Amino acid sequence: MLALNSEFQLKIQTPPQWAETALKDFDAFLLDHASCERKASAVGMSFVVRYPDRPEIIEPMISFAREELEHFHQVYRLISQKNLILPPDKEDIYVGQIMKQVRFGRDERFLDRLLVSSVIEARGCERLHLVADKLPEGDLKNFYRRLARAEEAHKGLFVKLSSLYFSKELIEKRLNEWLEIEAQAIISVPYRSALH
């Protein structure tokens, strides 16, 4: 059975070589990373908007959204220093595949959205650690280390919030299903200069 905290493991680990491909075009990676951080902030606020009747999640989701927005701002500063322009928004194929499996029904969808967010944060955590490991010593490496640690905390946040509303057994069962779904999604996306 899975522990209801940030200790759950992804079913498929990203090999360290992925970071070499991701960083071949660091400009493209930065632009994609900024998009991921902005979308994560929007996810946090979407919980606030859609579930105002679940007050226990409101403060944590506002804090999460603010932190992810700050991460977006920090990545944007790197983009600006390189005189890059943010591209128009486009769908993340990996996230799109996962989101197709989110169930309908108010409680089912709420649980799925929490657990999906946890699993996606777990993948982001893993990959940001790999990026940090590949970067040379310096400010950029330290920046990515800090972001990876933040993603680790977010990974546990969503599972913890789900435990306020659902049984441990239900969460464990569904989280395991989501880990399987995520594994299939991540292997279907070729390596590129992007987070997913």
Backbone torsions as a table, in degrees:
resi	resn	phi	psi	omega
1	MET	NA	156.4	-177.7
2	LEU	-89.0	144.5	174.2
3	ALA	-77.7	138.5	-179.1
4	LEU	-85.6	64.4	176.8
5	ASN	-156.9	-161.9	-176.0
6	SER	-81.9	10.1	-176.2
7	GLU	-86.7	-5.4	-179.7
8	PHE	-63.9	152.7	-176.4
9	GLN	-111.6	141.8	171.8
10	LEU	-64.2	148.5	-177.6
11	LYS	-71.8	-32.1	179.7
12	ILE	-125.1	127.1	178.7
13	GLN	-90.3	140.2	175.0
14	THR	-75.6	126.2	178.1
15	PRO	-69.0	151.7	-178.9
16	PRO	-57.0	-26.9	-179.5
17	GLN	-62.7	-22.7	178.7
18	TRP	-55.3	-40.3	-176.1
19	ALA	-62.8	-32.2	177.7
20	GLU	-61.8	-44.8	178.4
21	THR	-66.3	-44.8	-178.0
22	ALA	-59.4	-37.3	-174.2
23	LEU	-93.7	1.6	176.9
24	LYS	-60.8	-36.1	175.6
25	ASP	-124.0	83.1	-173.4
26	PHE	-64.5	-31.0	177.6
27	ASP	-60.6	-46.9	178.8
28	ALA	-63.1	-39.7	178.8
29	PHE	-62.0	-44.6	179.8
30	LEU	-60.4	-42.9	-179.2
31	LEU	-64.4	-41.7	177.6
32	ASP	-67.1	-41.8	-179.6
33	HIS	-61.2	-43.1	178.2
34	ALA	-58.7	-43.3	178.9
35	SER	-60.5	-42.7	179.5
36	CYS	-62.7	-42.0	-179.8
37	GLU	-66.5	-40.7	179.1
38	ARG	-64.8	-43.5	179.8
39	LYS	-65.7	-36.5	177.7
40	ALA	-62.7	-40.3	177.1
41	SER	-61.7	-41.6	179.1
42	ALA	-64.5	-35.7	177.0
43	VAL	-60.7	-46.0	178.8
44	GLY	-57.2	-45.9	-179.6
45	MET	-70.1	-27.9	178.5
46	SER	-66.5	-32.8	174.7
47	PHE	-64.5	-40.3	179.9
48	VAL	-63.2	-42.9	-176.5
49	VAL	-72.5	-40.7	-173.3
50	ARG	-84.9	-22.7	-174.5
51	TYR	-127.9	52.8	179.6
52	PRO	-66.7	-16.5	179.3
53	ASP	-83.1	2.3	177.4
54	ARG	-118.8	74.8	-168.7
55	PRO	-62.1	-22.0	-178.9
56	GLU	-64.6	-22.0	-178.8
57	ILE	-92.9	-14.0	-169.3
58	ILE	-63.7	-55.1	179.9
59	GLU	-59.5	-48.7	179.2
60	PRO	-59.8	-37.0	-178.6
61	MET	-73.8	-34.3	174.7
62	ILE	-64.3	-43.8	178.8
63	SER	-62.6	-43.1	178.1
64	PHE	-60.6	-47.9	-178.8
65	ALA	-61.0	-41.3	179.4
66	ARG	-65.1	-41.8	-179.8
67	GLU	-65.2	-42.9	179.1
68	GLU	-66.9	-35.0	176.6
69	LEU	-66.0	-38.1	175.6
70	GLU	-63.7	-40.2	176.3
71	HIS	-61.8	-42.9	176.3
72	PHE	-57.6	-44.7	-179.2
73	HIS	-61.7	-42.3	179.9
74	GLN	-64.2	-42.5	177.8
75	VAL	-67.8	-38.3	178.2
76	TYR	-60.3	-37.6	178.2
77	ARG	-61.0	-39.8	176.2
78	LEU	-63.2	-41.4	179.3
79	ILE	-63.2	-44.1	-179.2
80	SER	-64.1	-39.8	178.0
81	GLN	-60.9	-28.6	-179.8
82	LYS	-92.9	6.8	-179.8
83	ASN	57.8	35.5	176.2
84	LEU	-92.7	158.7	179.4
85	ILE	-115.6	132.5	177.0
86	LEU	-61.9	130.6	179.6
87	PRO	-81.0	165.6	173.3
88	PRO	-59.3	153.1	-178.7
89	ASP	-65.5	142.7	173.8
90	LYS	-140.6	158.3	-175.7
91	GLU	-68.7	138.4	172.1
92	ASP	-85.8	112.8	-174.6
93	ILE	-58.9	-42.9	179.9
94	TYR	-60.3	-51.1	-179.6
95	VAL	-64.9	-39.2	179.8
96	GLY	-59.7	-42.6	178.6
97	GLN	-62.4	-42.2	-179.1
98	ILE	-66.6	-45.3	-174.5
99	MET	-65.4	-22.8	176.6
100	LYS	-62.9	-20.2	-177.1
101	GLN	-93.3	-1.7	178.5
102	VAL	-69.0	131.5	-175.6
103	ARG	-80.1	162.2	172.6
104	PHE	-94.5	170.0	-172.5
105	GLY	99.9	131.0	-170.6
106	ARG	-56.3	-52.3	-178.1
107	ASP	-70.2	-41.2	-179.7
108	GLU	-61.9	-44.0	-179.3
109	ARG	-66.8	-40.4	178.9
110	PHE	-60.6	-48.9	178.7
111	LEU	-61.9	-46.2	-178.8
112	ASP	-61.5	-42.4	-179.0
113	ARG	-65.1	-37.5	176.0
114	LEU	-63.9	-48.3	-175.5
115	LEU	-71.6	-37.2	174.9
116	VAL	-59.1	-44.7	180.0
117	SER	-61.0	-40.2	178.4
118	SER	-62.3	-44.4	-177.4
119	VAL	-68.6	-40.4	178.2
120	ILE	-66.5	-39.3	175.5
121	GLU	-63.3	-36.8	178.2
122	ALA	-62.4	-42.0	178.7
123	ARG	-67.1	-41.1	177.5
124	GLY	-61.4	-42.2	177.6
125	CYS	-58.1	-50.5	-178.9
126	GLU	-58.2	-46.7	-174.5
127	ARG	-74.1	-33.7	175.8
128	LEU	-67.5	-34.4	173.4
129	HIS	-61.8	-42.0	179.9
130	LEU	-64.9	-39.3	176.7
131	VAL	-63.2	-46.9	179.6
132	ALA	-59.2	-41.7	-179.9
133	ASP	-62.6	-33.0	-175.4
134	LYS	-84.2	-23.2	-177.9
135	LEU	-74.7	149.4	176.4
136	PRO	-68.0	157.9	179.0
137	GLU	-55.6	139.0	178.6
138	GLY	148.1	-169.9	-174.2
139	ASP	-61.4	-40.8	-177.1
140	LEU	-65.7	-42.6	177.1
141	LYS	-60.8	-44.3	179.7
142	ASN	-64.8	-38.1	177.6
143	PHE	-60.1	-47.5	-178.9
144	TYR	-70.0	-30.4	173.6
145	ARG	-63.6	-43.1	179.1
146	ARG	-63.6	-42.6	179.4
147	LEU	-64.4	-39.9	179.1
148	ALA	-62.0	-40.4	177.9
149	ARG	-64.7	-37.8	178.2
150	ALA	-64.8	-41.2	178.5
151	GLU	-63.0	-34.9	177.6
152	GLU	-59.9	-43.2	178.7
153	ALA	-66.3	-39.1	179.9
154	HIS	-65.2	-38.1	178.4
155	LYS	-53.5	-45.3	-180.0
156	GLY	-76.3	-28.2	-176.8
157	LEU	-58.3	-47.5	-174.3
158	PHE	-68.5	-36.5	176.9
159	VAL	-67.1	-42.2	179.4
160	LYS	-60.8	-43.2	179.3
161	LEU	-64.8	-37.4	179.1
162	SER	-62.2	-32.1	-177.6
163	SER	-69.8	-12.4	175.9
164	LEU	-75.3	-17.9	-172.3
165	TYR	-124.7	-19.3	-173.3
166	PHE	-130.9	156.6	-178.8
167	SER	-71.4	153.6	177.8
168	LYS	-56.7	-41.5	-177.3
169	GLU	-64.5	-43.0	179.5
170	LEU	-65.8	-42.9	179.9
171	ILE	-63.2	-46.1	-179.7
172	GLU	-59.9	-44.1	-179.2
173	LYS	-63.1	-48.9	-176.7
174	ARG	-71.7	-36.1	177.4
175	LEU	-61.9	-41.2	178.0
176	ASN	-62.3	-39.9	177.1
177	GLU	-63.4	-40.9	179.2
178	TRP	-66.9	-34.9	177.3
179	LEU	-64.5	-35.6	175.6
180	GLU	-67.8	-45.0	178.6
181	ILE	-60.6	-44.1	-179.3
182	GLU	-63.3	-39.8	-179.9
183	ALA	-60.5	-42.9	178.2
184	GLN	-66.2	-37.6	-179.6
185	ALA	-67.2	-43.2	-175.0
186	ILE	-69.8	-33.9	179.9
187	ILE	-76.9	-14.5	-179.4
188	SER	-84.2	-12.1	-177.7
189	VAL	-101.2	119.0	179.2
190	PRO	-64.2	153.1	177.2
191	TYR	-63.0	137.9	179.3
192	ARG	-156.5	178.0	-179.9
193	SER	-82.3	70.7	-178.0
194	ALA	-157.1	161.1	-178.1
195	LEU	-69.1	-36.0	179.5
196	HIS	-116.3	NA	NA
